[in-house]
Amino acid sequence: MALSHKARRRWALVILLVGLPLYIVVAVSVVNWLDRPSILVELLVYVLLGIVWALPFKAVFKGVGREAPEDE
């Protein structure tokens, strides 16, 4: 089931406006749960979590910044 370009744009907007702030809260909570580790460990956790959140949504974000194809 492939999403249309318009649907991908809408889902990308929802993910960025709703999902990303929620994910940021989760990431900060995880680091706080670690009881303030060293700065390198904290940086590593933020970098890993910053990459991991986008992987499931790669298909949604792919091609969103381009103009809509003419065949739709």
C-alpha positions in Angstrom: 0.0 0.0 0.0 1.8 3.1 -1.3 0.9 6.5 0.1 0.3 9.3 -2.4 2.5 12.3 -2.4 -0.1 14.4 -0.6 -0.7 11.8 2.1 3.1 11.5 2.7 3.3 15.3 3.1 0.5 15.3 5.6 1.9 12.4 7.6 5.3 13.9 7.6 3.8 17.1 9.0 2.0 15.2 11.7 5.1 13.2 12.6 7.2 16.4 12.9 4.7 18.5 14.8 3.3 15.8 17.2 5.6 12.8 17.2 9.0 14.6 17.4 8.2 16.6 20.5 6.9 13.5 22.2 10.1 11.7 21.2 12.2 14.5 22.6 10.5 14.2 25.9 11.1 10.5 25.9 14.8 11.0 25.0 15.3 13.5 27.8 13.6 11.2 30.2 15.9 8.3 29.2 19.0 10.5 29.9 17.5 11.7 33.2 16.9 8.1 34.1 20.6 7.4 33.6 21.2 9.7 36.5 23.4 12.3 34.7 26.1 10.2 33.0 29.3 11.7 31.7 28.9 14.2 28.8 30.2 11.7 26.2 27.7 9.0 27.3 24.9 11.6 27.2 26.0 12.8 23.8 26.1 9.2 22.5 22.6 8.5 23.8 21.2 11.7 22.2 22.9 10.9 18.9 21.6 7.3 18.8 18.1 8.3 19.8 18.2 11.1 17.2 19.0 8.6 14.5 16.7 5.8 15.7 13.5 7.9 15.7 13.7 8.7 12.0 14.4 5.1 10.7 10.8 3.8 10.8 9.6 7.0 9.0 12.1 7.0 6.2 9.5 6.0 3.6 7.2 8.8 4.7 9.8 11.5 4.5 11.3 10.3 1.2 10.5 12.8 -1.6 8.3 15.1 0.5 10.4 18.2 -0.3 10.0 17.7 -4.0 7.1 18.8 -6.2 4.2 16.4 -6.6 4.6 14.1 -9.5 2.4 14.9 -12.5 0.9 11.5 -12.8 -1.1 11.8 -9.6 
